[in-house]
Amino acid sequence: MADLFIPQFAETLGATRFEIGILGTAFALSMFISATVFGRISDKLGRKKIISLGCISAGLFYAVSFFSASFPNFFVLRILQGISIGIYPGALAAYVNENSGKMDDHTAWGALGIAFFLGLSSIIATLVNIRWIFVSVGILYLISLLLVSKLKEEEIKPFVIPLFPKEIIKKNINLYLAIFFTFTGINVTWTFWILFLYELGATPFMVGCITIINPLFEFLTLKFVAHRIKWRGTGLGILILALAFPFFLLPDIHSRLCPCKLLQELDGPLCLQAG
């Protein structure tokens, strides 16, 4: 929810475009390391505990960002946010899978939630300012923590996984590399997305209206389309994504971006379905 306006907020703190790129890299790396570590910890301590820890940590560091007075200060907080966000997704996905949940539904409803809160964040940025988005995120994580407390306690089953699972990596290396390069391109775009829209003349509210199409279309695709595509879904999704991104060179007004976002978001659901 807050991440959409992070580049603009960093600019208000005096960050250059290069520093914003480094900020995005630091956030992603911290999240990757955290997810790797806490995924293993959740195998030993249980999913619910790790999900709760992630909600507490993320809510705290996002809310504290309200008080950021300089870019170096915010840079440190952004790394802590990345660590916090990396704590719970793996444990949450495992909890859903282990309790007979459907990953398609898990991802679809998550996308719908993102769509709703992207719209909310654009309203907050328009009516108040970006700093209050951080406070809102903290409140939402608190609500999430209360909901997590209602989850049933799961039986902890010991997992024997080598520190470096080379056999698993070797078996799935082509898929891992495809996802790696695909999401590298996606996140490069997202890092500067709002600044790109501002250069086209979009207001904060219009930024939300355009961006909300992305997760909303993902929700619709997962619920009504993705499960019907069984053959080489990952390849099809990546192909559509590759065809969609060059069209971002064309728009000279923000309203023309909508078809590009619709095509782009087909990638996530199709890749998920194939996995």
C-alpha positions in Angstrom: 0.0 0.0 0.0 2.7 2.5 1.0 5.2 1.2 -1.5 3.5 2.9 -4.4 4.5 6.4 -3.1 7.9 5.4 -1.7 9.9 7.0 -4.7 8.1 10.3 -4.4 8.5 10.3 -0.6 12.3 9.6 -1.0 12.5 12.6 -3.5 10.9 14.9 -0.9 13.7 13.8 1.5 16.3 14.9 -1.1 17.1 11.5 -2.8 18.3 11.4 -6.4 17.0 9.0 -9.0 20.2 6.9 -8.5 19.6 6.8 -4.7 16.0 5.8 -5.2 17.2 2.8 -7.3 19.7 1.8 -4.6 16.9 2.1 -2.1 14.8 -0.3 -4.1 17.8 -2.7 -4.3 18.4 -2.6 -0.6 14.7 -3.2 0.2 14.6 -6.2 -2.2 17.8 -7.8 -0.9 16.8 -7.4 2.7 13.4 -9.0 2.0 15.1 -11.9 0.1 17.5 -12.6 3.0 14.8 -12.4 5.5 12.4 -14.7 3.6 15.2 -17.3 3.3 16.0 -17.2 7.0 12.5 -17.0 8.4 11.1 -19.6 6.0 13.4 -22.1 7.7 12.6 -20.8 11.2 8.9 -21.3 10.5 9.5 -24.9 9.7 10.8 -25.4 13.3 8.7 -22.9 15.3 5.4 -23.0 13.4 3.8 -20.8 10.9 1.5 -18.8 13.1 4.3 -17.5 15.3 6.3 -16.3 12.4 3.3 -14.7 10.7 2.5 -12.8 13.9 6.1 -11.7 14.2 6.1 -10.4 10.7 2.9 -8.4 11.3 4.3 -6.8 14.5 7.6 -5.9 12.9 6.2 -4.6 9.6 3.5 -2.6 11.3 6.1 -1.0 13.6 8.7 0.0 11.0 6.1 1.3 8.6 4.4 3.4 11.2 7.7 4.8 12.5 8.5 5.9 8.9 6.0 8.8 9.5 8.8 10.5 11.5 11.5 10.2 8.8 13.5 13.4 8.7 16.2 12.6 6.1 16.9 10.1 3.3 19.6 8.2 5.2 17.2 7.8 8.1 14.5 6.5 5.8 17.0 4.3 4.0 17.6 2.4 7.3 13.9 2.1 8.0 13.3 0.8 4.4 15.8 -2.0 5.0 14.0 -2.9 8.3 10.7 -2.8 6.4 12.2 -5.3 3.8 13.4 -7.6 6.6 9.9 -7.4 8.2 8.0 -8.1 5.0 10.3 -11.0 4.3 9.3 -12.7 7.5 5.8 -13.8 6.9 4.9 -14.5 3.2 6.6 -17.9 3.1 5.0 -18.9 6.4 1.6 -17.7 5.3 1.8 -19.6 2.0 2.9 -22.7 3.8 0.1 -22.3 6.3 -2.5 -22.0 3.5 -1.0 -25.1 1.7 -0.8 -27.2 4.9 -4.4 -26.4 5.9 -5.9 -27.4 2.6 -6.1 -23.9 1.2 -5.9 -23.2 -2.5 -2.9 -21.1 -3.5 -4.9 -19.6 -6.4 -7.5 -18.3 -3.9 -4.8 -17.1 -1.5 -3.1 -15.1 -4.2 -6.3 -13.8 -5.8 -7.7 -12.4 -2.5 -4.4 -10.9 -1.7 -4.4 -9.1 -5.1 -7.9 -7.8 -4.4 -6.7 -6.5 -1.0 -3.8 -4.8 -2.7 -6.2 -3.2 -5.2 -8.4 -1.9 -2.4 -5.5 -0.4 -0.4 -3.8 1.1 -3.4 -7.0 3.1 -3.9 -7.0 4.0 -0.2 -3.4 5.1 -0.3 -4.0 7.4 -3.3 -6.9 9.0 -1.4 -4.8 9.6 1.7 -2.0 11.0 -0.5 -4.5 13.3 -2.1 -6.4 14.5 0.9 -3.6 14.6 3.5 0.0 13.6 2.6 2.2 10.5 2.1 3.4 10.3 5.7 -0.1 9.3 6.8 0.0 6.3 4.5 2.7 4.9 6.8 0.5 5.3 9.8 -2.4 3.6 7.9 -0.2 0.7 7.0 0.8 0.3 10.7 -2.9 0.2 11.7 -3.7 -2.4 9.0 -0.9 -4.6 10.2 -2.3 -4.4 13.7 -5.7 -5.5 12.4 -3.9 -8.3 10.5 -2.2 -9.4 13.8 -5.6 -9.6 15.5 -6.9 -11.8 12.7 -3.8 -14.0 12.8 -4.4 -14.6 16.5 -7.7 -16.3 15.5 -5.9 -18.9 13.3 -5.8 -22.4 14.7 -2.6 -23.6 16.2 -0.9 -26.0 13.7 0.9 -29.2 14.5 4.6 -28.6 14.0 6.1 -31.2 11.8 9.9 -31.4 11.6 11.4 -30.8 8.1 14.8 -32.1 7.1 16.0 -29.7 4.4 19.7 -29.2 3.6 21.2 -25.8 4.1 21.7 -25.5 0.4 19.1 -27.7 -1.4 21.0 -28.2 -4.6 18.8 -31.1 -5.8 15.7 -28.9 -5.6 17.5 -26.0 -7.2 18.9 -28.2 -10.0 15.5 -29.7 -10.7 13.8 -26.3 -11.0 16.6 -24.1 -12.2 15.0 -23.1 -15.5 11.8 -22.0 -13.7 13.8 -20.1 -11.0 15.8 -18.2 -13.6 12.7 -17.4 -15.6 11.0 -16.0 -12.6 14.2 -14.2 -11.5 14.6 -12.3 -14.7 10.9 -11.6 -15.1 10.5 -10.1 -11.7 13.7 -8.2 -12.0 12.1 -6.3 -15.0 8.8 -5.9 -13.1 10.5 -4.4 -10.0 12.7 -2.1 -12.0 9.4 -0.7 -13.5 7.7 -0.5 -10.1 10.7 1.3 -8.5 10.1 4.4 -10.8 6.5 3.8 -11.7 5.0 6.8 -9.8 7.7 9.2 -11.0 7.0 8.0 -14.6 3.3 8.8 -14.1 4.0 12.2 -12.6 6.1 13.1 -15.7 3.1 12.2 -17.8 1.0 14.7 -15.7 -0.9 12.3 -13.4 -2.1 13.4 -10.0 -1.7 11.2 -6.9 -5.4 10.1 -7.2 -4.9 9.3 -10.9 -1.8 7.3 -10.0 -4.0 5.1 -7.7 -6.7 4.8 -10.4 -4.2 3.6 -13.0 -2.2 1.3 -10.7 -5.2 -0.3 -9.2 -6.0 -1.9 -12.5 -2.9 -4.1 -12.0 -4.0 -6.1 -8.9 -7.7 -5.9 -9.8 -7.0 -7.6 -13.2 -4.8 -10.1 -11.4 -7.7 -11.0 -9.1 -10.1 -11.5 -12.0 -7.6 -13.5 -14.0 -6.9 -15.8 -11.1 -10.5 -16.3 -10.3 -11.9 -16.8 -13.8 -9.1 -17.5 -16.3 -5.8 -18.9 -14.9 -7.2 -22.2 -13.8 -8.4 -22.9 -17.4 -4.9 -22.5 -18.8 -2.9 -25.7 -18.0 -0.3 -25.8 -20.8 2.9 -23.9 -20.4 1.3 -21.2 -18.3 4.5 -19.7 -17.2 5.9 -19.3 -20.7 2.6 -17.8 -21.9 2.6 -15.3 -19.0 6.2 -14.2 -19.6 5.5 -13.8 -23.3 2.5 -11.5 -22.7 4.6 -9.6 -20.2 7.5 -9.2 -22.7 5.0 -7.9 -25.3 3.4 -5.5 -22.9 6.4 -3.6 -21.5 7.6 -2.0 -24.8 4.2 -0.3 -25.0 5.2 1.9 -22.0 7.4 3.8 -24.5 4.3 5.0 -26.3 2.0 6.8 -23.9 2.2 10.6 -23.7 -0.8 10.9 -21.4 -1.5 8.7 -18.4 -4.9 7.5 -19.6 -3.3 5.4 -22.4 -1.4 3.3 -19.9 -4.4 1.2 -18.8 -4.3 -1.4 -21.6 -0.5 -1.8 -20.9 -1.3 -2.6 -17.3 -4.0 -5.1 -18.2 -1.6 -7.0 -20.4 1.3 -6.8 -17.9 -0.7 -8.3 -15.0 -1.6 -11.5 -16.9 2.0 -12.6 -16.2 1.6 -13.2 -12.4 -1.6 -15.4 -12.5 -0.4 -17.5 -15.4 3.1 -18.1 -13.8 1.3 -19.0 -10.5 -1.0 -21.4 -12.3 1.9 -23.2 -13.9 3.7 -23.5 -10.6 
